[in-house]
């Protein structure tokens, strides 16, 4: 940026052309530093296309899971923690469903291992991003 600005502020044909005066160069530099470079991350976010991917899996040899039956809404008890309530509902659903086969147990185990690895990788990336953001803030101060 600075090289181009200097190249256009000095009159030395054929190497550079004096388009801007020194006061104009100062005004351009102040404007770019105080607006564009300061808000670069915002511009990058706003003008980067967002990609959304919907992924569905189909495993050969395993029948498709039927949609869950519609259940009446359960009354909300304010004394219970929502997380505990979710665990209870999941346990009830597991007890009510038919017993798992060996293939289903192996598949569940593979999925849990893969999801655990992905979760660890995501947490690491998030921590690195957070550390990098703090480093940038310290440099800016």
Buried (B, 14 or more C-beta within 10 A) or exposed (E): EEEEBEBBBBEEEEEBEEEBEEEEBEEBEEEBEEEEEEEEEEEEEEEEEEEEEEEEEEEEEEEEEEEEEEEEEEEEEEEEEEEEEEEEEEEEEEEEEEEEEEEEEEBEEEEEEEEEEEEEEEEEEEEEEEEEEEEEEEEEE
